[in-house]
Structures are given as structure tokens and as C-alpha cells.
Amino acid sequence: MSDPRVSILIPAYNERFFAATLASARAQTYAGIEIVVCDDSPGGAIEAEVRAAGDARIRYQRNPTRLGFHGNFTECFNQARGELIKFLNDDDLLAPQNVAGLVAAFDFDPRVTLATSRRRAIDANGAPVQGHLASSPLSMASCLIPGGELGNLVLINSLNLIGEPSTAMFRKRDLVPEAGSIFRWGGRDYHCLADLSLWLRLLARGHAFYQAVVLSDYRVHAGQQQETDAMGVACIAERFDLACKAREVGYLREAAQLRAAITMPLRMAEQALRGDPALPQDVRGELERLAGAIRARLAAAPLG
């Protein structure tokens, strides 16, 4: 098989929704695809599902040792043969026209470095999740958006309106992993905002194209992530660090933009400190240190 134009990459771990996820990848109307499955799971259900599909477009790899979140995404990226990268989380779904719609964005304008679309949040049963603010449409019509403008929008609102890894597409050549990880930026590994850290790097190089139709379903379910107090602090810290790093590469040029972007994580830290008197002392101390660092950055920021 000749090299495809698009690599659909599934960093697989959870077995529960994998069959539906794989089926959505196989159902694409766009012909020039490969489907790469990097299996990080402890069991054999994912491999069995792939073997049962009998689809020559699928390349399956079982990781010899567990790679974890960053490692498995990066391994999939390294295995891709296509010009265009389309990640697919192992619990999400692609509409049949997803790849075709996003590929069209790159054919439309060579300045596009990130193509995304409207997406829908669904629950474990596939029913729409109401009130999912991040999946609000960016526009009612498909459009080209300057990268800096879209980056500033998500940073100032501290909200990933671009989408999860399953939502977007980009050129492989436009992303160079840092120290062996696609989710490391400026020496910092991102987890809570891993996708957004990646989108901002791509948008710094060009424009986004937004398809105003729903092209993917993002699944929200209890088994997705176990939230802990320590993880909550880390996620707030990522918001602050991401805004500061983005400023270094040209986002948030106006003082008011920078202040808005870093005020949001400060409010989140202060709310966490006020809202739970039973917070463990170590977590409370981390939040207080983080809030102090953000206040110091705000004080140092130029007025505007």
C-alpha cells in the first residue's frame, strides 16, 4: 500500500469504547487514509478487535512496555506515514465525512496549519451532553481564522474552544517533538492542557480553518480521568504557564490580554482555597504558592 495522505492515529488504552471508535475511523469517506493503533492496554481486547476487522488500512502495534499518555501519543505520531495527522482518542467518534472535511481546509489555503470543526460532547451512552461550554461553536459559518486571533481567544477565556485531539488535523511536518514528546513546550510537559499546548504551537505558524458542521463526538464519562486535589492544582498551574509561554512566542501582545489570561487561573486558585476548608495542607500550600506567583506576574505586567 502506498503512503496515505492522512494518518488516523489511535493511542489506545481503554477497551470499553474502542470498537465504536475504530469503526468510526474505518467508515471515513476519504480514501487516502491509514489507521495506526498503538496499544498501551494491559489486556487483549483491543488487539482482538483490530484483528477481527481484517482491514488492510490498519497498522497495529502493541507497545512492549507501557508508554503512558505522552509516550503513546508521541509513538503514534512517530509511526505516522501520512502528510496529515488526525488523532482519535480511544473513546471518541468521527463522523464519516470528518477526514474529507478537514483535508479540504488544507487544500483551500496553504497558510492553514490547523483544521478543526464543531464537535459534540456525548456521554457514555452516546447521548448529547447539554451545557458543555467548550464545545460551543466558534462560528456559524465555516471560515479561515488567523492563528494569533484564535490563540488569543482561547487563552483569554481559558477555554479550549478549538477541540480535543480527536477534533483537529495538522501537517506532520509542522510539529517537531521537543525532547521526545509532542506535548512538551518550553521544557514543560502539559497534561490537562496537552492538546491546547499543541494547537498554540501550530497556530503560531499560520492560520486555522474552522468547519462549522459537527465532525466528531467527544465522549465525557466517569472513567476518563480521576480528579484529585493535586491534579487540580497542576491543571491551574498549566493555565498560568501556558499563557506565559504563549506570550513569549507572540500571543497576548497587549497588556490587557495578558492580564486577562493570567487572572483566570488566579481566580481558580483563590476559589479552590476558599471553597474547600478540608484541603490537605500540602495542596493548600501549593495553591497559595501558585496564587502568589500569579499575583507577582500580574504586578510585573505592564498596565494597559
DASULSUL-V155693 format. One record per pair of residues at least 12 apart in sequence whose ideal C-beta (glycine too) atoms are under 10 Angstrom apart, sorted by sequence separation. I is the first residue (numbers start at 1). J is the second residue. If there is no record, write none. Layout:
i=I j=J
i=I j=J
This chain:
i=10 j=22
i=25 j=37
i=37 j=49
i=50 j=62
i=63 j=75
i=76 j=88
i=86 j=98
i=102 j=114
i=103 j=115
i=105 j=117
i=120 j=132
i=121 j=133
i=138 j=150
i=150 j=162
i=182 j=194
i=183 j=195
i=185 j=197
i=246 j=258
i=272 j=284
i=22 j=35
i=37 j=50
i=47 j=60
i=86 j=99
i=102 j=115
i=119 j=132
i=121 j=134
i=122 j=135
i=181 j=194
i=184 j=197
i=185 j=198
i=8 j=22
i=46 j=60
i=47 j=61
i=61 j=75
i=73 j=87
i=101 j=115
i=102 j=116
i=121 j=135
i=183 j=197
i=184 j=198
i=243 j=257
i=244 j=258
i=247 j=261
i=273 j=287
i=10 j=25
i=22 j=37
i=35 j=50
i=47 j=62
i=61 j=76
i=84 j=99
i=102 j=117
i=119 j=134
i=120 j=135
i=138 j=153
i=182 j=197
i=183 j=198
i=185 j=200
i=186 j=201
i=243 j=258
i=246 j=261
i=247 j=262
i=272 j=287
i=273 j=288
i=8 j=24
i=9 j=25
i=21 j=37
i=37 j=53
i=46 j=62
i=73 j=89
i=86 j=102
i=101 j=117
i=119 j=135
i=138 j=154
i=182 j=198
i=185 j=201
i=243 j=259
i=271 j=287
i=8 j=25
i=86 j=103
i=118 j=135
i=145 j=162
i=165 j=182
i=243 j=260
i=244 j=261
i=269 j=286
i=270 j=287
i=273 j=290
i=8 j=26
i=35 j=53
i=44 j=62
i=61 j=79
i=72 j=90
i=84 j=102
i=118 j=136
i=119 j=137
i=165 j=183
i=243 j=261
i=244 j=262
i=269 j=287
i=270 j=288
i=272 j=290
i=273 j=291
i=18 j=37
i=84 j=103
i=98 j=117
i=118 j=137
i=182 j=201
i=242 j=261
i=243 j=262
i=268 j=287
i=269 j=288
i=272 j=291
i=8 j=28
i=35 j=55
i=59 j=79
i=83 j=103
i=97 j=117
i=117 j=137
i=118 j=138
i=134 j=154
i=242 j=262
i=243 j=263
i=269 j=289
i=18 j=39
i=36 j=57
i=37 j=58
i=38 j=59
i=39 j=60
i=40 j=61
i=41 j=62
i=59 j=80
i=84 j=105
i=98 j=119
i=117 j=138
i=118 j=139
i=240 j=261
i=241 j=262
i=243 j=264
i=269 j=290
i=270 j=291
i=6 j=28
i=8 j=30
i=34 j=56
i=35 j=57
i=36 j=58
i=37 j=59
i=38 j=60
i=39 j=61
i=40 j=62
i=41 j=63
i=59 j=81
i=84 j=106
i=95 j=117
i=116 j=138
i=118 j=140
i=239 j=261
i=240 j=262
i=243 j=265
i=268 j=290
i=269 j=291
i=18 j=41
i=34 j=57
i=35 j=58
i=36 j=59
i=37 j=60
i=38 j=61
i=39 j=62
i=40 j=63
i=83 j=106
i=134 j=157
i=136 j=159
i=138 j=161
i=175 j=198
i=178 j=201
i=239 j=262
i=242 j=265
i=268 j=291
i=269 j=292
i=6 j=30
i=12 j=36
i=15 j=39
i=22 j=46
i=33 j=57
i=34 j=58
i=35 j=59
i=36 j=60
i=37 j=61
i=38 j=62
i=39 j=63
i=42 j=66
i=95 j=119
i=118 j=142
i=133 j=157
i=137 j=161
i=138 j=162
i=240 j=264
i=241 j=265
i=266 j=290
i=267 j=291
i=269 j=293
i=270 j=294
i=5 j=30
i=6 j=31
i=8 j=33
i=9 j=34
i=10 j=35
i=11 j=36
i=12 j=37
i=13 j=38
i=21 j=46
i=32 j=57
i=33 j=58
i=34 j=59
i=35 j=60
i=36 j=61
i=37 j=62
i=38 j=63
i=40 j=65
i=41 j=66
i=95 j=120
i=117 j=142
i=134 j=159
i=135 j=160
i=136 j=161
i=138 j=163
i=176 j=201
i=239 j=264
i=240 j=265
i=265 j=290
i=266 j=291
i=269 j=294
i=270 j=295
i=4 j=30
i=5 j=31
i=6 j=32
i=7 j=33
i=8 j=34
i=9 j=35
i=10 j=36
i=11 j=37
i=12 j=38
i=13 j=39
i=14 j=40
i=15 j=41
i=19 j=45
i=23 j=49
i=31 j=57
i=40 j=66
i=93 j=119
i=133 j=159
i=134 j=160
i=135 j=161
i=175 j=201
i=239 j=265
i=240 j=266
i=265 j=291
i=266 j=292
i=268 j=294
i=269 j=295
i=4 j=31
i=5 j=32
i=6 j=33
i=7 j=34
i=8 j=35
i=9 j=36
i=10 j=37
i=11 j=38
i=12 j=39
i=13 j=40
i=14 j=41
i=15 j=42
i=18 j=45
i=19 j=46
i=22 j=49
i=26 j=53
i=40 j=67
i=92 j=119
i=93 j=120
i=134 j=161
i=168 j=195
i=174 j=201
i=175 j=202
i=238 j=265
i=239 j=266
i=266 j=293
i=267 j=294
i=4 j=32
i=5 j=33
i=6 j=34
i=7 j=35
i=8 j=36
i=9 j=37
i=10 j=38
i=11 j=39
i=12 j=40
i=13 j=41
i=15 j=43
i=18 j=46
i=21 j=49
i=22 j=50
i=25 j=53
i=40 j=68
i=133 j=161
i=134 j=162
i=135 j=163
i=167 j=195
i=170 j=198
i=174 j=202
i=236 j=264
i=237 j=265
i=240 j=268
i=265 j=293
i=266 j=294
i=3 j=32
i=4 j=33
i=5 j=34
i=6 j=35
i=7 j=36
i=8 j=37
i=9 j=38
i=10 j=39
i=11 j=40
i=12 j=41
i=13 j=42
i=15 j=44
i=16 j=45
i=19 j=48
i=26 j=55
i=28 j=57
i=38 j=67
i=40 j=69
i=86 j=115
i=93 j=122
i=116 j=145
i=134 j=163
i=135 j=164
i=165 j=194
i=166 j=195
i=170 j=199
i=236 j=265
i=239 j=268
i=240 j=269
i=265 j=294
i=266 j=295
i=2 j=32
i=4 j=34
i=15 j=45
i=19 j=49
i=22 j=52
i=23 j=53
i=25 j=55
i=92 j=122
i=134 j=164
i=164 j=194
i=165 j=195
i=168 j=198
i=175 j=205
i=235 j=265
i=236 j=266
i=239 j=269
i=264 j=294
i=3 j=34
i=4 j=35
i=14 j=45
i=15 j=46
i=18 j=49
i=19 j=50
i=22 j=53
i=26 j=57
i=40 j=71
i=41 j=72
i=84 j=115
i=91 j=122
i=114 j=145
i=164 j=195
i=168 j=199
i=170 j=201
i=171 j=202
i=174 j=205
i=236 j=267
i=262 j=293
i=263 j=294
i=266 j=297
i=14 j=46
i=18 j=50
i=25 j=57
i=26 j=58
i=40 j=72
i=112 j=144
i=135 j=167
i=160 j=192
i=163 j=195
i=164 j=196
i=167 j=199
i=170 j=202
i=174 j=206
i=236 j=268
i=237 j=269
i=262 j=294
i=266 j=298
i=1 j=34
i=12 j=45
i=13 j=46
i=15 j=48
i=19 j=52
i=22 j=55
i=25 j=58
i=38 j=71
i=39 j=72
i=40 j=73
i=91 j=124
i=93 j=126
i=111 j=144
i=112 j=145
i=114 j=147
i=160 j=193
i=162 j=195
i=163 j=196
i=165 j=198
i=170 j=203
i=192 j=225
i=235 j=268
i=236 j=269
i=262 j=295
i=12 j=46
i=15 j=49
i=19 j=53
i=38 j=72
i=108 j=142
i=113 j=147
i=116 j=150
i=162 j=196
i=165 j=199
i=168 j=202
i=171 j=205
i=191 j=225
i=12 j=47
i=38 j=73
i=40 j=75
i=109 j=144
i=111 j=146
i=112 j=147
i=158 j=193
i=160 j=195
i=161 j=196
i=170 j=205
i=171 j=206
i=233 j=268
i=236 j=271
i=262 j=297
i=263 j=298
i=10 j=46
i=22 j=58
i=38 j=74
i=40 j=76
i=108 j=144
i=111 j=147
i=114 j=150
i=160 j=196
i=162 j=198
i=163 j=199
i=170 j=206
i=232 j=268
i=233 j=269
i=236 j=272
i=262 j=298
i=12 j=49
i=38 j=75
i=105 j=142
i=114 j=151
i=159 j=196
i=162 j=199
i=232 j=269
i=12 j=50
i=38 j=76
i=104 j=142
i=158 j=196
i=162 j=200
i=170 j=208
i=259 j=297
i=263 j=301
i=36 j=75
i=37 j=76
i=38 j=77
i=105 j=144
i=154 j=193
i=160 j=199
i=192 j=231
i=233 j=272
i=258 j=297
i=259 j=298
i=262 j=301
i=10 j=50
i=36 j=76
i=38 j=78
i=162 j=202
i=168 j=208
i=169 j=209
i=191 j=231
i=192 j=232
i=232 j=272
i=258 j=298
i=36 j=77
i=38 j=79
i=101 j=142
i=155 j=196
i=162 j=203
i=197 j=238
i=36 j=78
i=37 j=79
i=154 j=196
i=192 j=234
i=193 j=235
i=196 j=238
i=200 j=242
i=204 j=246
i=259 j=301
i=36 j=79
i=119 j=162
i=121 j=164
i=191 j=234
i=192 j=235
i=196 j=239
i=200 j=243
i=203 j=246
i=229 j=272
i=258 j=301
i=259 j=302
i=36 j=80
i=46 j=90
i=119 j=163
i=167 j=211
i=190 j=234
i=191 j=235
i=192 j=236
i=194 j=238
i=197 j=241
i=201 j=245
i=205 j=249
i=232 j=276
i=258 j=302
i=259 j=303
i=34 j=79
i=36 j=81
i=116 j=161
i=117 j=162
i=118 j=163
i=119 j=164
i=151 j=196
i=154 j=199
i=155 j=200
i=190 j=235
i=192 j=237
i=193 j=238
i=197 j=242
i=200 j=245
i=201 j=246
i=204 j=249
i=256 j=301
i=259 j=304
i=34 j=80
i=36 j=82
i=116 j=162
i=117 j=163
i=154 j=200
i=162 j=208
i=169 j=215
i=192 j=238
i=193 j=239
i=196 j=242
i=200 j=246
i=203 j=249
i=204 j=250
i=233 j=279
i=255 j=301
i=256 j=302
i=258 j=304
i=34 j=81
i=116 j=163
i=119 j=166
i=163 j=210
i=168 j=215
i=191 j=238
i=192 j=239
i=203 j=250
i=204 j=251
i=229 j=276
i=232 j=279
i=255 j=302
i=256 j=303
i=257 j=304
i=10 j=58
i=12 j=60
i=34 j=82
i=114 j=162
i=116 j=164
i=119 j=167
i=151 j=199
i=152 j=200
i=162 j=210
i=167 j=215
i=168 j=216
i=190 j=238
i=193 j=241
i=197 j=245
i=201 j=249
i=203 j=251
i=254 j=302
i=255 j=303
i=256 j=304
i=8 j=57
i=12 j=61
i=33 j=82
i=36 j=85
i=41 j=90
i=114 j=163
i=118 j=167
i=119 j=168
i=150 j=199
i=151 j=200
i=154 j=203
i=161 j=210
i=166 j=215
i=167 j=216
i=188 j=237
i=189 j=238
i=193 j=242
i=197 j=246
i=200 j=249
i=229 j=278
i=233 j=282
i=237 j=286
i=244 j=293
i=252 j=301
i=255 j=304
i=8 j=58
i=10 j=60
i=12 j=62
i=13 j=63
i=32 j=82
i=40 j=90
i=117 j=167
i=150 j=200
i=151 j=201
i=166 j=216
i=167 j=217
i=188 j=238
i=192 j=242
i=196 j=246
i=229 j=279
i=230 j=280
i=233 j=283
i=236 j=286
i=237 j=287
i=240 j=290
i=244 j=294
i=247 j=297
i=254 j=304
i=12 j=63
i=32 j=83
i=33 j=84
i=35 j=86
i=37 j=88
i=39 j=90
i=116 j=167
i=117 j=168
i=151 j=202
i=152 j=203
i=165 j=216
i=166 j=217
i=167 j=218
i=190 j=241
i=200 j=251
i=229 j=280
i=232 j=283
i=233 j=284
i=236 j=287
i=240 j=291
i=243 j=294
i=7 j=59
i=11 j=63
i=32 j=84
i=36 j=88
i=115 j=167
i=116 j=168
i=117 j=169
i=147 j=199
i=148 j=200
i=151 j=203
i=163 j=215
i=164 j=216
i=166 j=218
i=190 j=242
i=230 j=282
i=233 j=285
i=234 j=286
i=237 j=289
i=241 j=293
i=4 j=57
i=13 j=66
i=33 j=86
i=35 j=88
i=37 j=90
i=115 j=168
i=116 j=169
i=147 j=200
i=150 j=203
i=151 j=204
i=163 j=216
i=165 j=218
i=166 j=219
i=188 j=241
i=229 j=282
i=230 j=283
i=233 j=286
i=237 j=290
i=240 j=293
i=244 j=297
i=13 j=67
i=114 j=168
i=115 j=169
i=116 j=170
i=149 j=203
i=164 j=218
i=188 j=242
i=229 j=283
i=232 j=286
i=233 j=287
i=236 j=290
i=240 j=294
i=243 j=297
i=247 j=301
i=1 j=56
i=13 j=68
i=114 j=169
i=115 j=170
i=147 j=202
i=148 j=203
i=163 j=218
i=164 j=219
i=186 j=241
i=190 j=245
i=228 j=283
i=229 j=284
i=232 j=287
i=236 j=291
i=239 j=294
i=1 j=57
i=11 j=67
i=13 j=69
i=30 j=86
i=114 j=170
i=115 j=171
i=147 j=203
i=148 j=204
i=185 j=241
i=186 j=242
i=188 j=244
i=230 j=286
i=233 j=289
i=234 j=290
i=237 j=293
i=11 j=68
i=112 j=169
i=113 j=170
i=114 j=171
i=146 j=203
i=147 j=204
i=150 j=207
i=151 j=208
i=185 j=242
i=188 j=245
i=229 j=286
i=233 j=290
i=237 j=294
i=240 j=297
i=1 j=59
i=11 j=69
i=28 j=86
i=112 j=170
i=113 j=171
i=145 j=203
i=147 j=205
i=148 j=206
i=149 j=207
i=150 j=208
i=186 j=244
i=187 j=245
i=229 j=287
i=236 j=294
i=11 j=70
i=13 j=72
i=112 j=171
i=147 j=206
i=148 j=207
i=149 j=208
i=186 j=245
i=11 j=71
i=12 j=72
i=114 j=174
i=146 j=206
i=147 j=207
i=150 j=210
i=185 j=245
i=186 j=246
i=11 j=72
i=25 j=86
i=113 j=174
i=146 j=207
i=147 j=208
i=185 j=246
i=10 j=72
i=11 j=73
i=113 j=175
i=145 j=207
i=146 j=208
i=186 j=248
i=9 j=72
i=11 j=74
i=25 j=88
i=106 j=169
i=144 j=207
i=145 j=208
i=186 j=249
i=9 j=73
i=11 j=75
i=12 j=76
i=24 j=88
i=105 j=169
i=106 j=170
i=144 j=208
i=145 j=209
i=185 j=249
i=11 j=76
i=102 j=167
i=106 j=171
i=143 j=208
i=144 j=209
i=145 j=210
i=9 j=75
i=10 j=76
i=11 j=77
i=22 j=88
i=27 j=93
i=28 j=94
i=29 j=95
i=30 j=96
i=33 j=99
i=102 j=168
i=103 j=169
i=143 j=209
i=144 j=210
i=9 j=76
i=21 j=88
i=27 j=94
i=28 j=95
i=29 j=96
i=30 j=97
i=32 j=99
i=33 j=100
i=102 j=169
i=142 j=209
i=143 j=210
i=8 j=76
i=9 j=77
i=21 j=89
i=22 j=90
i=24 j=92
i=25 j=93
i=26 j=94
i=27 j=95
i=28 j=96
i=29 j=97
i=30 j=98
i=31 j=99
i=32 j=100
i=98 j=166
i=101 j=169
i=102 j=170
i=142 j=210
i=143 j=211
i=7 j=76
i=9 j=78
i=21 j=90
i=24 j=93
i=25 j=94
i=27 j=96
i=28 j=97
i=29 j=98
i=30 j=99
i=31 j=100
i=98 j=167
i=141 j=210
i=142 j=211
i=143 j=212
i=7 j=77
i=9 j=79
i=20 j=90
i=21 j=91
i=23 j=93
i=24 j=94
i=26 j=96
i=27 j=97
i=28 j=98
i=29 j=99
i=30 j=100
i=33 j=103
i=99 j=169
i=138 j=208
i=141 j=211
i=142 j=212
i=9 j=80
i=20 j=91
i=21 j=92
i=23 j=94
i=24 j=95
i=27 j=98
i=28 j=99
i=29 j=100
i=30 j=101
i=32 j=103
i=98 j=169
i=139 j=210
i=141 j=212
i=142 j=213
i=7 j=79
i=8 j=80
i=17 j=89
i=18 j=90
i=20 j=92
i=21 j=93
i=24 j=96
i=28 j=100
i=29 j=101
i=30 j=102
i=92 j=164
i=94 j=166
i=138 j=210
i=139 j=211
i=140 j=212
i=7 j=80
i=9 j=82
i=17 j=90
i=18 j=91
i=20 j=93
i=21 j=94
i=25 j=98
i=30 j=103
i=92 j=165
i=93 j=166
i=94 j=167
i=137 j=210
i=138 j=211
i=139 j=212
i=6 j=80
i=7 j=81
i=8 j=82
i=16 j=90
i=17 j=91
i=24 j=98
i=25 j=99
i=30 j=104
i=92 j=166
i=138 j=212
i=6 j=81
i=7 j=82
i=14 j=89
i=15 j=90
i=16 j=91
i=17 j=92
i=89 j=164
i=91 j=166
i=92 j=167
i=137 j=212
i=4 j=80
i=5 j=81
i=6 j=82
i=7 j=83
i=8 j=84
i=9 j=85
i=10 j=86
i=11 j=87
i=12 j=88
i=13 j=89
i=14 j=90
i=15 j=91
i=17 j=93
i=88 j=164
i=89 j=165
i=90 j=166
i=137 j=213
i=3 j=80
i=4 j=81
i=5 j=82
i=6 j=83
i=7 j=84
i=8 j=85
i=9 j=86
i=10 j=87
i=11 j=88
i=12 j=89
i=13 j=90
i=14 j=91
i=87 j=164
i=88 j=165
i=89 j=166
i=137 j=214
i=3 j=81
i=4 j=82
i=5 j=83
i=6 j=84
i=7 j=85
i=8 j=86
i=9 j=87
i=10 j=88
i=11 j=89
i=12 j=90
i=13 j=91
i=87 j=165
i=88 j=166
i=89 j=167
i=158 j=236
i=2 j=81
i=3 j=82
i=4 j=83
i=5 j=84
i=6 j=85
i=7 j=86
i=8 j=87
i=9 j=88
i=10 j=89
i=11 j=90
i=12 j=91
i=86 j=165
i=87 j=166
i=88 j=167
i=135 j=214
i=1 j=81
i=3 j=83
i=4 j=84
i=6 j=86
i=7 j=87
i=8 j=88
i=10 j=90
i=85 j=165
i=86 j=166
i=87 j=167
i=86 j=167
i=87 j=168
i=135 j=216
i=158 j=239
i=10 j=92
i=86 j=168
i=87 j=169
i=135 j=217
i=158 j=240
i=85 j=168
i=86 j=169
i=87 j=170
i=116 j=199
i=135 j=218
i=85 j=169
i=86 j=170
i=114 j=198
i=134 j=218
i=155 j=239
i=158 j=242
i=84 j=169
i=85 j=170
i=114 j=199
i=135 j=220
i=158 j=243
i=8 j=94
i=84 j=170
i=85 j=171
i=113 j=199
i=114 j=200
i=132 j=218
i=84 j=171
i=85 j=172
i=114 j=201
i=115 j=202
i=155 j=242
i=156 j=243
i=83 j=171
i=84 j=172
i=85 j=173
i=113 j=201
i=114 j=202
i=129 j=217
i=132 j=220
i=154 j=242
i=155 j=243
i=82 j=171
i=83 j=172
i=84 j=173
i=85 j=174
i=113 j=202
i=114 j=203
i=128 j=217
i=129 j=218
i=8 j=98
i=82 j=172
i=83 j=173
i=84 j=174
i=85 j=175
i=112 j=202
i=113 j=203
i=129 j=219
i=8 j=99
i=81 j=172
i=113 j=204
i=114 j=205
i=126 j=217
i=129 j=220
i=155 j=246
i=73 j=165
i=80 j=172
i=113 j=205
i=114 j=206
i=115 j=207
i=116 j=208
i=117 j=209
i=118 j=210
i=129 j=221
i=154 j=246
i=155 j=247
i=6 j=99
i=113 j=206
i=114 j=207
i=115 j=208
i=116 j=209
i=117 j=210
i=118 j=211
i=126 j=219
i=5 j=99
i=6 j=100
i=78 j=172
i=111 j=205
i=112 j=206
i=113 j=207
i=114 j=208
i=115 j=209
i=116 j=210
i=117 j=211
i=118 j=212
i=120 j=214
i=125 j=219
i=152 j=246
i=77 j=172
i=87 j=182
i=111 j=206
i=112 j=207
i=113 j=208
i=114 j=209
i=115 j=210
i=116 j=211
i=117 j=212
i=118 j=213
i=119 j=214
i=120 j=215
i=122 j=217
i=124 j=219
i=151 j=246
i=156 j=251
i=6 j=102
i=110 j=206
i=111 j=207
i=112 j=208
i=113 j=209
i=114 j=210
i=115 j=211
i=117 j=213
i=118 j=214
i=119 j=215
i=120 j=216
i=121 j=217
i=122 j=218
i=123 j=219
i=124 j=220
i=125 j=221
i=155 j=251
i=156 j=252
i=6 j=103
i=85 j=182
i=109 j=206
i=110 j=207
i=111 j=208
i=112 j=209
i=117 j=214
i=118 j=215
i=119 j=216
i=120 j=217
i=121 j=218
i=122 j=219
i=123 j=220
i=124 j=221
i=154 j=251
i=155 j=252
i=5 j=103
i=77 j=175
i=109 j=207
i=111 j=209
i=117 j=215
i=118 j=216
i=119 j=217
i=120 j=218
i=121 j=219
i=122 j=220
i=123 j=221
i=124 j=222
i=148 j=246
i=151 j=249
i=152 j=250
i=78 j=177
i=116 j=215
i=117 j=216
i=119 j=218
i=120 j=219
i=121 j=220
i=122 j=221
i=123 j=222
i=124 j=223
i=151 j=250
i=152 j=251
i=6 j=106
i=77 j=177
i=109 j=209
i=115 j=215
i=116 j=216
i=124 j=224
i=151 j=251
i=152 j=252
i=156 j=256
i=5 j=106
i=108 j=209
i=148 j=249
i=150 j=251
i=151 j=252
i=152 j=253
i=156 j=257
i=78 j=180
i=105 j=207
i=148 j=250
i=149 j=251
i=152 j=254
i=155 j=257
i=156 j=258
i=158 j=260
i=74 j=177
i=105 j=208
i=106 j=209
i=147 j=250
i=148 j=251
i=155 j=258
i=156 j=259
i=157 j=260
i=158 j=261
i=73 j=177
i=77 j=181
i=78 j=182
i=105 j=209
i=147 j=251
i=148 j=252
i=156 j=260
i=157 j=261
i=158 j=262
i=77 j=182
i=104 j=209
i=105 j=210
i=148 j=253
i=152 j=257
i=155 j=260
i=156 j=261
i=158 j=263
i=159 j=264
i=20 j=126
i=74 j=180
i=76 j=182
i=89 j=195
i=105 j=211
i=152 j=258
i=155 j=261
i=156 j=262
i=158 j=264
i=17 j=124
i=70 j=177
i=74 j=181
i=75 j=182
i=102 j=209
i=104 j=211
i=154 j=261
i=155 j=262
i=156 j=263
i=157 j=264
i=158 j=265
i=16 j=124
i=73 j=181
i=74 j=182
i=87 j=195
i=101 j=209
i=152 j=260
i=156 j=264
i=17 j=126
i=71 j=180
i=73 j=182
i=74 j=183
i=102 j=211
i=152 j=261
i=155 j=264
i=158 j=267
i=70 j=180
i=71 j=181
i=73 j=183
i=74 j=184
i=101 j=211
i=158 j=268
i=70 j=181
i=87 j=198
i=70 j=182
i=71 j=183
i=101 j=213
i=70 j=183
i=98 j=211
i=102 j=215
i=69 j=183
i=70 j=184
i=97 j=211
i=101 j=215
i=102 j=216
i=98 j=213
i=100 j=215
i=97 j=213
i=98 j=214
i=99 j=215
i=98 j=215
i=95 j=213
i=97 j=215
i=98 j=216
i=70 j=189
i=95 j=214
i=96 j=215
i=69 j=189
i=70 j=190
i=95 j=215
i=70 j=191
i=73 j=194
i=94 j=215
i=95 j=216
i=69 j=191
i=73 j=195
i=94 j=216
i=95 j=217
i=93 j=216
i=94 j=217
i=70 j=194
i=92 j=216
i=93 j=217
i=69 j=194
i=73 j=198
i=92 j=217
i=93 j=218
i=91 j=217
i=92 j=218
i=93 j=219
i=89 j=216
i=91 j=218
i=92 j=219
i=88 j=216
i=91 j=219
i=89 j=218
i=90 j=219
i=91 j=220
i=86 j=216
i=89 j=219
i=91 j=221
i=91 j=223
i=91 j=224
i=89 j=224
i=24 j=166
i=21 j=166
i=11 j=165
i=9 j=165
i=10 j=166
i=8 j=166
i=8 j=169
i=7 j=169
i=6 j=169
i=7 j=172
i=24 j=216
i=24 j=217
i=21 j=217
i=20 j=217
i=21 j=219
i=20 j=219
i=17 j=219
i=16 j=219
i=17 j=221
i=16 j=221
i=17 j=223
i=14 j=221
i=16 j=223
i=14 j=223
i=14 j=224
